Amino acid sequence: MEKSLKQFGVKKLLGKYAVYLAFLILFIACALASPVFLTANNLINVLRQIAVIGIISVGMTFVIITGGIDLSVGAIVAMSAVVATSFAREGSQFPVGFAVLLGILVGLAMGAFTGFFVAKMKVAPFIATLATMTIGRGFAYIYTDGRPITGLSDAYTFIGKGTVGVVPVPVIIFAVVVVIGVFLLHYTKFGRQVFAVGGNEHSAVVSGINATKIKFFVYLLSGLLSAVAAIVLSSRIQTGQPNAGDGYELDAITAVVIGGTSLSGGTGTIVGSMIGMLIIGVMTNGLDLLSVSSYYQQVIKGVIILVAVTMDRKKLA
């Protein structure tokens, strides 16, 4: 009896910290495989590379905990980026803050659009966000006539390429977003209501929680953070691309699911999602250092998604 209890305890412990163990093993493997991996420049580069998807993943965590999904984040990145950069060109009469604000407002508007249909009109999140994705991507091409926006001001590109000391600005923005996300989700009434709605919406409503409002605000938050990611991305690559953010929704969902957030809703952590993001970032960086083809990397990422979802289903069984 005592032996079985110990085994159960070990099994439960491994299940709880499996993602952290996986990250540690992957980190050590990459360090042993390439002498370049542990250099300060490379590690900072990993953080810089994951900053954009990491910011999106914070918003995606909130959405998935409520039992939803957001396929529109990549399109929001594109639309916010092209609007912001169109007002951030060198010689523009508008200050850089105005360009950033417009990009943020676009993200908020698209998040509100999705939230309205999911929360108020009761449209399935998959369908509503797929529609927003298609509409947003189309508008991005219409707005730019299919051409990239270039010639951005130094003040705008500093957001994506500048540093404070040795720390890149995108990494600082990413860290601030994570801290705020952790606080909102785990230390506020709003966060507790997010978990309640995702765990059992009917019980949440009976207990007095406005599930419609909570769902609306998580999509609004997702749109806001996608816009922040768009500002960071466009300022880093110094162009507003109508095809920016293509596939970012899958990367964000992958990071969140790997990090232990259940696709059925009700459970998840921001820290877990960030570990999931680090696993993807470290794996990609390690494979790049080993000159592994990007085609094989796509296959590996797909396998990781299947494993993560299968483990999630087993936990629910």
N, C-alpha and C positions, 0 to 999 in steps of 0.2 A: 504494500500500500504506500509506504513512504517512498519507495523507489519510483513508483508511477507518478507520485506527486512531484518528485524532483524532476522527472522527465518532462512532465507537463509544464513545470515552471521554466525549464530550460527552453522548451519549445515555444512557449509564450514569449519569453525574453528575446529569442532569436527572431520571432515574427515581428516583434515591436521595433527592433533595431536592425532589421535585415538591410534596409536601404543604406544605413550608415556603414554597416559592415561591407556592403557591396562597393560603396564609394571608396572606403579605405583600401580594399583589395585592388580596385582599379587604379587608384592613385599610386600605390606601391609598384604595381605592374608597369605603369607608364614610366615611373622613375627608373626602374631597372632596365627597361627596353631602350630608353633614349637618354643620353647624358645631358641633352639640352633641356629636357622637361623641367627639371628642378631649378633652372636659372630664374632669377627675379624677373627679367624681361618677359620670359615665356609665361610665367604664372600671372603676371599683370595682364599680359595679352589674353590669357584665358578668361579672366574676369571682364576685360573689355569686350570680348566677343560674346559673352553670355548676357551682358547687361541688357540689351534690347529685349531678347526673349524672356529674360528673367523678370523684367518690369511687367510684361504682358502676363506672365505666369502668376503673378500676385493677384491680378484681377480675375484670371481664369480659376484660381483656387476658390475664390468666393462664389463664383458662378456654379462650379461643379459641386461644391458642398450643398448648395440648395437643390441639387438634383438636376441642374440644367447643363447646357453646353453652349459655347460661343464660337461659332465658325467664322464670325465676321471680323475678328481682330486683325487679320492680315489686310483686309480691305480698308479698315479704319486707319491702319498705319499708312496705307497708300494715299487715301484721301486727305488725311491730316497733313501728311508730308508735302503734298503738292500745293495745298492751300498756304501752308506756312512759308514754304520756300518762295512762292510767287511774290510774297511781300518782304522777303529777306535778301533780295538781290543787292549787289554792290551799287551804291548810289541811290538806293530807294529812299523816298521821302519819309518812309515809316520807320520808327525805331524797332529794334530787334524784339523788344518786349511785345509790341503789337502783333508781329508775325507769330510769335510763340502763342500768344493769347488766342489768335484766330485758329491756329491748329488745334489747340485744346478745346475750343468751342465746337469745332467740327466733330471731334471725338465724343464730346458730351452729347451733341445732337444725335449722332448715329447710335450711341448707347441708349439714349432715351427712346429713340424710334424702336429699337429692338425690344427694350424693356416694356414699352407700351403694348406691343403685340403679344409678348410672352405673358406678362403679368395681368394685363387688363382684358385683352381679347382671347386669352387662353390658347394661343397658338403654340404648338409644340416647339420647344427651344431649337431643335434641329432645323425645322422648317423656317422659323422666323429668322434665325441667324444666317441660314443659307441664303434667304432672300436679301437680307441686309448685305451680305458678302457680295452677291451678284450686283446689286444696285450700287453699292459703294465703289466696287471695282470699275463698273461702267462709267460712273460719274468722274472717277479719277482720269480715265482716258479722254472723256469729253472735255474736262477742264483743261487738260494739257494738249489736246489734239494728238495724243499718243506720243508726245515728245518730252524728254526730260527737261527739268528746269535747272539751269546752271548759273554760274557767276554769282555765288552767294557771298555775302559780306563776311569779313573776318570775325565780327562780333557774333554772328550766328554760328559759324563753323567752330568757334571756340567751345561751344557746348559739347560737341562730339569729339573734338580733337585736342582740346586744351587739357592741361594738368594743373593740379594744386599740389605743389611739391613734386612728388613722384607718382602721385595717385591721379589717374585719368578722371576727368569730370564725369564721364558716363558711369564709372564705377561708384562715384560719390552719389550721383542721382539714384542709381540702383540701390545702394545701401539705405538711403533715406526712404525710398519707397518700401523696402522690405521692413524697416523698423515701424513705419506708419501702418503697414499691412498687419504686422504681428499685433500691434496695439489695438487696432480696430477689431480684428477677428477674435482675439483671446482675452481682451481686457475691457470690452465695452458691452453695453446692452445690445447694441446693433449686432455685434458678433455672436452673442448668445442666441439672438433671434434667427440669425442665418443658420446656425446649427439646428435649431428647433424646426425650422421650416424644411430643411433637408432631411432631418431624421423622420419626421411624421407631420406632414403639412396639416392634416385634419386635426390632430391633437394640438398643434401650434395655434390654429385658428380658434379652437374651443377655449384655449387658455388665454385668449385675448390678443394674440399677435396678428398684426395686419400683414398677412402673407403676400398680398398683392404689392404693398409698398416695399417690402423687403426684396422681393424678386425684381421689382423695377430698379431699385437702387443698386443691386449687384451688377446689373447690366450697364447701368449708368457709370459705375465704378470701373467696369471692364473697358468701356469706351474711353473714359478719361485716361486710364493707364496706357491704353493702346496709342492714344494721341501723344502722351509723354514719350513713349517708345519711338514714335514717328519723328518727333523733334530730335531725339538723340541720334537716331539712324541717319536721317537726312543731313544733319549737321556733320556727322562723322564721314559720310561718303561724299559730302559736298554737292549733293544734287537731290532734286525731288523727282522720284521715278513713279510713274503711274502703275508699274508692276511691283513696287516695293511691298515687302511683307508677304510675298507669295509663299504659302506653305507654313507661315509662322503659327497659324492656328494649330497645326498638327504637332509642331515642336513644343508649344506651350502645353497642350493637352498631354503629350507624352511626359513632360517634366512633372506635371501635377500628379498624374497617375502613378508614375514611378515613385514619387515622393510619398505615396500612401493615401492620397485622397481618393475616396471611393466614388466611382461613377454613379453609384446608386444614391449618393448624397448622404449628408449627416455626419461625416467624419473627414478629417483632414487638418493639415497644419501648413502655415506659410513656410516654416523652417524645412519641413519635409519636401515641399515643392522646390525649395532652393537647392536642397541636396540632390533632388532629381535633376534639376537644371545643371548642377555641377557635374553630375555623372555624364550627362550628354556632352557638356563642354569639354571635360577632361578626356572622354573617349574620342571625340572628334579631333581634339588637339593631338592626342597621342597617335592616332591613326595617320594624321597629316604628317607628323614628324617621322613616321615610319614609311611614308610615301604610299599609303594604301589608297587605292582608287576611291573617289567619291561615290561611285556606283555601288561598291561593296559596303560603303558606310550606310547607304540607304537601306540595304538589305539587313544589316546589323540593327539599325534603328527600328525597322519593322519587327524584327524578332523580339527586341526589347519590349515593344508595345504589347505584343501578344503575351509575353511572359508576365508583364505587369498586370494586364487585364485578367489573365487566368488566375494569378495569385489573389487578385481582388475578389473574383468569383468564389474561390475556395474559402476565403475568409467569411463570406456571406453565407456559405452553405452550412 
